[in-house]
Amino acid sequence: MMQILILGSGGREHALAWKIAQSPRCSRLFIAPGNAGTSLVGENIDLQIHDFESVGEFVQKHRIDMIVVGPEEPLVNGIADFFADNPDLRHVLMVGPRKTGAALEGSKAFAKEFMARNGIPTARYRSFSKETLNEGKTFLETLPAPYVLKADGLAAGKGVVISSTLEEAKQTLDDMLVKEAFGKASATVVVEEFLQGIELSVFAIADGKSYHLLPSAKDYKRVGEKDTGPNTGGMGAISPVPFANKDFMDKVEHRVVKPTIEGLKKEGIHYCGFLFFGLMNVKGDPYVIEYNVRLGDPETEAILPRIGSDLVSLLEAAARGTLHSLKVDILPDYAATVVLVSGGYPGAYEKGFAVTGIEDVKDSMLFFAGLKGEGKHPLTSGGRVMAITSLAPELFEALRRSYENAGLVDYMGKYYRRDIGKDLMGH
């Protein structure tokens, strides 16, 4: 039996808590800081997850056996190193890589250089700083439109700008490097060629030596239907991805996943935890757009319900380096996740509205994100309010259930995309 602490407060963390709480191997579950949903399956703790000393004190006081890190920031800032370097804490199982491995997400330039060194297919690119601004503008001239510019550091998912004209791209590069549009995150900017294709997310769990593939998913990032409007944290997700058939997934595994795991080992980076491959399917060939060093959101809410295996056993095996001894059972059903957001998101939005209709939901799972309070009527507290996930043998049926329930839940300013998964129906 294990006492487990999850760090984070979003829909991803509610899904992790929901799945972990089902395990007979979990005796007590804490979530810091958690949300209205995590309080239904565990105990929410008011803890600053970026204050590693406080997390360490809590872990010792409550005899925590395992920590599961939800968001990327604590990993990039070295929470796994803090625990590994402390004699009183190093016995605690940590699901999440150390700083060297977390650089795959923490630095876009490092990730691109890692891919180049290890022969992993990705878009043509170069990195620039304020000092090499003019070289950056010259490099832009060698690429066809549109142009992709990425802030090197963490920018809360908003550090990627796609410019449609050369003039606009040069101005954006100026804004990022000289005017520090993304603060320190854009002190270095990666400029790369635009890849035309369909995006998908592939997930793996690794233990430093071996890995297991988890379900694939496709998320919908833009706020408007038909992928229009500004980028958000994610408006919905589908798993599995119909076009990611065996032939395509074999290419992903042999060209992307295996070379990444082998590359980490070769470079002396012990990688334990989840690894997310943001891919572009370009005419049947996978190219890596980005790495994330944790589970994606809202893809987590679509992939975890499809994992039939005990998640705690899987997480423990990853932390102990014994993944090779386990099998992962993936359910054949489709999962369709629709995200309900606050009106105005991802721009300015109001919060504090009561949510009704939760008790009317049937045949779907609700994963709370921006919701606080307890009882039947929690209050909205964020941009993404909740994710509604349904499982069914057919994609259209999973979508039908999620959309039916999206209509039952209500609050002031409710908005959701009505076309999640529609683009995949013909595949």
N, C-alpha and C positions, 0 to 999 in steps of 0.2 A: 504493500500500500504506500502511496506517495502523497506528500503535500506539495501542491504545485502553485506557482505564481505566474500569471500572465501579465505582461506589461503592455498597456495601450488602452484605447477607449472607443474604438470605432466598430463598424459592422464586422470587420475582419476578426476583432477580438471577441465579439459576441459569438461568432461562428466557432472560433477555436474553443471558447469556454463551453458552448453547447455540446461540442463533440467530446471534449475532455471529460466533462461531467458525466457522460454516459459510460465511462470506463469503470469497470469494477476495481481497477488498480489505483483510482484516484480517491483518497480518503478525505481530502479537504482542498478546496480550490479558492484562491484569492485572485482578484483582478485589480490592477492599479493603473489609472484611477477607475476604469470601467465606465459603464453607463447604465441606463434603466434596464437594458436587456440582460447584461451580465449579472445584475443583482438577482435575476430569476434563477440562475444556475450556480452561483457562487457568491463569495463575499467581496464586495467592493471595498477597496482600501484607498484612503486619501494620501497618496504618496507621489512625490515629484520624481518621475521616472528618469529625469536627467541628472538627478542628484544621487550619484552612485553610492555615496556614503550612507545616505538614508535607506536606499534599497538594501544595502549590505546589512545594516542594523536590523531591518525588518526580517530579512531572511534568517539571520541568526536567532532572533527572538522567537520566531514562529517555526523554527526548524524546517525550513523549506528544503525539499529534496531536488526540485527541478524548476528552472525558469524558462519560460517560452517568451521570446521577445517579438512583439507584433510589429511595431514600426521600425523604420530604418535608422532614424537619428541616433538612438542609444548605441546601436551597433557600430555606426560610422565613428561615433565619439569614443568607442572603446570599452563598453560595459563588460564584454567577454574577457578582455585583457585585465580589467580591474579585478574581476573575480579570480581569474587564473593566477594573478600576481599576489593575491592575499592568502596567506597560509590558513586563515580561519574560514575562508570562503571557497577555496579551490575544489573542495569535495562536492560542491553543488553542481548538478548537471545543468549545463547551459545549452539551450537550443538556439543557436545563432553564432555566426562567425566572429573571429577576432577582427581587429582594425585592418590588418593586411588584406583579409578576404573581403571585408565590407567595403574596401576601396573600389571594388567592381561596380558598386552603386554610388559611392561617395565621390568618385572622380571619373567623369566621362572620358577624360583624356587617358587615364590609367586603363580604363576598360577597353578603349580602342587600341591602345598599344599592346595590351594583353592578347587581344584577338589577332592582331597583326603577327605577334611573335608565335602564336600557336596555330596559325593557318585557319582561323575560324572565319567563315564568310560574313562580311559586313560591308557597308557602303564606304566608298572612297572618302578620305577625310584628311584634314590637318588641324592642328591646334595652334591658337594664337593668343598673345597677351597684348597689353597696351603698347609695349615696345615694338611689336611686330604687326601693328594694325594695318599698315600699308601693304605688307606681304599678304595679309588676310584678304584685303580688297582685290589684290591681283589674283589670288587663288580663286576667289568667287567668279572672276571673269572666265576661268577655265571650265566652270561647271554649267550644265544646262539648267534652266529654270524648272521648277521652283527650287529654293535654297533652304537648307536646314541649318539652323544655328542653335547650339546647345550650351547653356552655362555649364561649366565643368563641375561645380559643386551642387549640393542639395539646394533645391529652390522650391520645396513643397509641391513638386510635380508640375511646376509652372515655368521651368527654365528652358523650354524648347520653343523656338519661334520658327515658323515656316513663312518665308517671304516669297511672294509671287514674281517680283521683278528684281533685276540686278540692283537698281537704284535703292529700292526698299531694303534689300539685303545688306548693302553697304551702310545704310543709315542705321539698321538694327545692330550691326557689328560695332559701330561707333557708340550707340546707346549702351550696349552691354559692356564694352571695354572701357570707354572714356567716362561716360555718365553713370557707370555702375548701376545699370537698370535692375540687376538682381543682387546688388551689394557684393560681398566677397565671393559669392558663388560664381559670378561672371568675371573674376579676375583673369581666368583663362576661358576661352570659348572654343568649342569644337565646331568647325565648319565641315559639313559633309554633303555628299550628293543625295538627292531625293530618290527614294526607292518607290516604284509604282507597284502596288500589289495589295493583298489583303493581310491585315494584321492578325496575329493570334498570340496567345500566351501559353508557354509550356512550363510546367513546374517539376522540380525534382527535390528530393530530400537526400542529403549527403552526410557522410560520417567521417570524412577525411581520407577514406580509402575507396569506398564504393558508394553507390547511389541507387535509388529507386525512382522511376518516373511516376509522377502523379497525374491525375487527369489534365487534359488540355482544356483551354477555355478561350473565348473571345469576349473582350469587354468593349463597351461603347462609351467613348470618352467625351464626345461633344454633347452639349446641352440640348441642341435642337434635333428634330427628326431629320432623317436622311443625312446624318452626320454634318449638321450645320451649327453655326454659333461657336462660342468660346469653349475651350477645353475645360473639363471638370475632373473631379477625382474619379468619375465613372458613373454612368447612368444605368448600367445593367450588364449582364454577362450570360453567356450560353456555354454549357459543357455537356458532351464533347463537341468539338468543332467538326461539322459534317465533312468539310473538305480535307481535314487532317486524317486521311486514310492510312492504312498500314505502310504503303509505299512512301508517302510523305513523311510519316513519323520515323521510318527507318532512316531516311536522309537526315532528319533532325537529330536522331540519336548518334549516328556515325559522324556527321559533319560538325555538329554543334555541342551536344551534351558530353559525349566521351572526350573530345579534345579539350573541353573546358575543365573537366575533372582531372584529366591527365596533366593539363597545363598547370593547374594549381599545385598538384603534387610535385611536378618537376621544378616549380619555382619555390618550393619549400613553404607553401601556404597551406596550413591545416584547415580545411574548410568543413565546418559542421553546421548543419541547419538547412533551411529552405533556400533554393536557388530558382530564380524566376528568369526565364529567357523570353524577352519581348522580341518576337520574330515577325518578319514580313515574308509572306509567300509570294515570291516573284516568279511567275510562270512555272510553278511546281518546284521551285528551289527555295530552301529556307535561308534567309539572311538575318543576322542578329542586329536589332535596332538598339537594344539596351539590356543590361542585366539589372535585376533587383536582388537584394540579399535577404529577402523575406517574402512572405506571401503577398499577392496583390489584393487590392480591394476595389471593386466588389467580386473579383474572381473567386476569392476564398469562400464566399457565400454560395457559389455554384459548385465548387469542386469538393469541399469537405462532405456535403451530404452524399456524394457519390463514392466515398471511401468506406468500404465495408469492414475493413480491419480495425482493430483497437488502436486508436491514435496514440494513447499514452505509451503502449509498447513500441510503437514506431518512433516516437520522439526519444524515448529512452535509448533505443538501439542506435539512433543517430548520435546522441551525446556520448555513448559508451564505445562507439566504433564497431558495433556488431550488426549493422544493417544486412550484411550478406546472409545472416541466418534467418531472416524474415521474408515472408511473401506479402505483397500488398494486394488486397482484394478490391477491385474496382467494379462498382455496379454498372450494368449496361444501360441503365435509364438515362434519359436526358434531364438536365437541370436547367431551368430558365429563371433568371434573377432579374427582377425589375426594381429599380431604385426610386423611391419617393423622395423628392427634395423640397426645400423651402422656396417659395416664389422669389425670383430675383437672383438665386444662386446661378453661377458662381460669383456674381457681383454682390452688392449689398442686399441683405435680406433681413426681415424681422424674425424674432423668435419669441418663445414663451407662450405658444398657442397649444391648447389642449388637443390631444389626439383621441378620436373616438372610433368605434367600430372594430377595435382589435379583437374583442371577444367573438365577433361574427366570422372571423377568418376560419376557413376549413380547407383541408387538403394542401396547405402551404406552410412553410416555415417562415417566421418573421425574425429577421436579425436587425436589432436596433443599432443605430449609429448616433445621430444627433438628437437623443432623447434623454431627459433627466427626470428624476422623481420616481416614485413607485406606485403600485396600485393599477387600476384599470385605465386611468387617464393621465399618462405621463405628458410632459410638456416638451415642445420642440426646443432644441438647444444648439442646433447646428445646421449647416447647409444640406448635407445628406442626412435625411431623417431616418429612413429604414430601408432595408432590402427585403423583398418578398421572393422566396425561392420555392419552386414546385418541381417535383420529380414525376416523370411519366415515361412510358415506353416510347412515345413519339414526341418530337419537338413541339408540334402544334398543340398537343394536349397539355404539355408542361406550360407553354406560353398562355394558353387559354385560362388555366387555373390561376396563374400569377396575376393576369390582367383582371380576372373576375374579383380577386381579393384586393387588388389595387383600387378598385372602385368602391369597396366596402370601408376601407380605412379612410378617415377624413380629418382634416385640420385646415385652418385658415391659410390660404396660399399654396395648397398642395399642387405639385406639378410632377409629371413623369412622362417619359417618352413612350409613345404608343407603337413604336416600330422596332423594338428590340427583337432580334432574331429573324426579322422579315427577310433580310438580305441573304440568309442562309437556307431559306426554305427550298430553293431550287437545286441545292447541291445534293 
